[in-house]
Structure formats: C-alpha cells, structure tokens
Amino acid sequence: MGVGEPEKSMASTEVEETKVEEDLEEGEIIDAGENNNEKPSKALATTHPLENAWTFWFDNPSAKSKQAAWGSSIRPVYTFSTVEEFWSLYNNIHHPSKLGVGADFHCFKNKIEPKWEDPICANGGKWTVTFSKGKSDTCWLYTLLAMIGEQFDHGDEICGAVVNVRARQEKIALWTKNAANEAAQLSIGKQWKKFLDYNDSIGFIFHDDAKKHDRGAKNRYSC
C-alpha cells in the first residue's frame, strides 16, 4: 500500500519533521496547509487511497476545565484518506514529545468519535502501553502505520488510537469495538506489541468498567 509495513520495515522508517512556528501555544497543532503555498507538482497527481478514511482529533490542554464535561474540548483537526495526505499531515504536526502536558491526540476511523458514548465505541475497550516522558514518538508513528495500513488481522475491530501526554509519562491506547470478543482482542494486543517491539505486559480494559470504576478498572485481558 505504500505507508510502510511496521512488521518488516519500521526500523528503516525515517520521518523528516517540519519546523513549527515559535509563537504557537504549547500543545497547539499546525494546519497541514497553513505554511505551504506551493502548487502541487505533477508527481503528486497519483495518490494511493487507504482502505478507510481517518480523522485526527485534538484535545487542547489549555481548553480543558474541571467543570466542563469530559470530551467537550475535543475537536477534529483533519480527515485523510490517502497515503500522501497522511504524510503531509504527519510531517506538519507536533509529535507527542512536543505536545503540552495534558494534551490528548487521537487518530480514529472517520465518523467514529473518540468517546465512550460513540455507538461504535460503546461496547468496546482499549489496550494501553506506557512510556517515559518524551519516549512515545516512534511507537505512536508505528501505531498509526499499523492502523491505516490495515496490518491487524482483526482490522475491522479497530476504532482508533490516542496518545495521552502527562507530566511524568505518555500513554498510547488502542481502542476496539467489541470488548467481549476475547479472541479478537488478544490477537490485536499481541500483534500490536510485535509491531512496536514492546516486551512488557499490556492490559485490556472494557470501557464499561472504566465508566463504572474510573482508574480502579481492572484489566480483563493481558498479553
């Protein structure tokens, strides 16, 4: 497909980050076309469509408040449906290590909102991997490539992924549709670890449990 297969070629993946404006607020994201007034060349006329369209969402830490309802500050940034659009966006946005503390950056299949209340997500759950502060950039990219490149055997189960930037650590969570489908969830968890070359144990939490018990929710599956 051309996005790169995490299982085979991730080690050779090199991403050229575009410099951002110095006066951006901490955690803010650049619009992909904001500083690019050049006309597309003929070489870019041929595009490579993805199997699904995907939308980046951003939850700006400066827009959050304790009184606001959860998810009220999440906004869609851009929807892409080709390999070329993905790289154009990825090379013009802050990576997790450059986002402000408290930021949440999502990439979900188009028309699926990164919220428990979304009908597609409602009966699902999530796998989570944890990283030291500033160490999630590469695994975030590999997660995106695995999702949009349809690398998972149970790709239909994938809703999207989110990276959470906090003061002492960063987390990447992979959201799925049907939490009760244990075989599918375990397959996804094992493949994800393989794509990331992640050796620690990871756990799967049902969204229903998270809603009821918040941080006290326990893993239903692990791998």
N, C-alpha and C positions, 0 to 999 in steps of 0.2 A: 504493500500500500504506500510505502514511502515515508511513513512517520518514524520508522525505526523500530526494530523488534527488541524490547528490553532483554529478552532471554538470551539473545545472541550478540547484540552489538552495542549494548548500553555503555560498556566500558570505553568505547571509542567515540561516544557522543560528545561533541564539543558545542557549547552554546555561547554565542557572542552576545553579551549583554549590552544593550544600548544605554548610554549615559542619560540620566534624568536631570530635569531642571532642578537647580539648587533650592529654589523657593517653594518647592512642593511641601505641603503639610506632611508631617510624619505619618506614614501609613497610606498616603494617597496613591492612586494609580493613574498612570498616564493613559490617555486615549490613544489607541494604536495609530490613528491618523493625524494626531494633533500637530506633530512637528515634521510631517512628511508631505511636502507639496509637489514632489516629483511625480511625473506621469509614469504609470506602469510600463515597463518595457514589453516588447513583443514576446520575449522569452517567458514572461509570466502569464501569457494568454492561456496556456494549457494548465488546467488545475486538476487536482486529484481529490475527488469527493470522498468524504468519510461516510461510513455506514450510517452514522447518526449525527445530527447537529448537536452541539454542546454550547452551554452558556456559562460564562464566568460571572460569579456573584461576589460582591464585596461587602463586608460589614465593617464600616469605619469605626475605630475605637472612639474617635472624638465625637461621633454622633450618638453613642450609646448613653443611656442614663438608667439608673436603678429603677426609676418609676415607669419607664417605657416597657411595653410588652415585648417579650422575647421575640426576636426576628423582625421587629418593626423597622430597624435601621439597615436591614439587608437590602441591597439594590442590585439589579442586573447590570453588568458592565458591557458585555458584548457577546453576541452569538456567532459561532463559526461553524462551517460545515465542510471545509476543505483543509488539506494538509498545509497549503500555503497560508491560509488565513490564521491557522493555529500558530505557525512560527512567527508570522508578522506580529501577532498579539504577544506571544511569549517573550519575544525579544524587546518588547516595549513596555513591559510592566515590571514592577518591583517583584523580586523573588522573596520567599519567606524571610530570609535573613535581613532583608531591607525594610520589611513592614514594621509598623509601630506595634508596641506591646498592646495586646488586646484585640488585634485585628484577626478577622476570620476571612479566608479567601476560599471560595468554592468553585468547583467545576462540575456541573450537573448536566445530564441529558436535557436537551431543550424541552421546555414545557413542564419540567419537574422542578418544583421549588425546593430548596434545601431546608425544608421544615418538616417536623414530625406530622404536622397537620395535612401535608400534601397527600392526596389519596394514594399515590404510588408508593410513598414512603411510609404510610401509616402503619402497615403491618411488618415493617422491616426492622433492620438493626444495623450495627456497624462493627467493623474490625478497626482497631486502633494501634498505631505504632508510635513510640515516643522517642524524641531526640533531645540531645543537649541543645542549649540555645545557639541558634545560628547554624545548625548542622543538618537541617532538613531539605535544603535546596535540591540536592541531587535526587533524593528519593521522591520529592514532590514531582520533579520532571519525569522520572521513571513511571510514577503512578499515572500521570496524565497520558504518557505514551501508551501504557498498557491498556488504559480505558479506551481512548479514542482509536487506537489501532486494533481494538477487538481481540486482545490477546487472551482473555479469560474464556475457559471452556463454557462457563455459565454467564456469558456476557449479558444476556437478557436480564439477569438478576441485578446488574449494576445500576444504581441510580446516579452516583457521582462520588466525589471526594471533597474533603475540606481540610485545609491546614489551619491550625489554631496557633497563633503566636502569643506566648505568655512570657512573663518576666524571667523565669528560670528554665523554661523548656518550650519545645514545639511539638505538636502532635499532628499526625495525619490520620484521618479516619476515612474508611471506605464504606459508603452506605449501600445497602442492598434492599431488595423488595420484600422477600418472603422469609422472615426470620425463622419460621418453623421448618423450612426445608433444610434440615441439618446437612445432608449430603452436599447440596449445592454450596452452602456457606463454608463448609470445611474445605471444599475444593478451591473456592475463591481465596480463602485465607492462606492455604498452602502455596497456591500459585503466586499470590501477591508477595509473600515472603521470598519466594525464589526470584521473582523479578527484581526485588530490592536488595537481594543478597543480605537479608536480615535474619540473624540467627537466634535472637531472643524469642521467648514465647509471646504470643499475642492472644488477646481475648476478644470475644464477640458478645456484645450487649444488645438485648432486644430494646427497641425504642419504648415499648410499653413499660418495661422495667425502669428505664431511665426516667420516664414521666412520673412514675409512682415513687421511686426511691432516690431520684437525682443522683448524687455522687455515691450513694450507697448501693447502687445497682451492681449486681454481680455478673460475672461472665457466664454465659450459658454454654459456650463452646470455647475451646482453645486449641492452638496448634503451634 
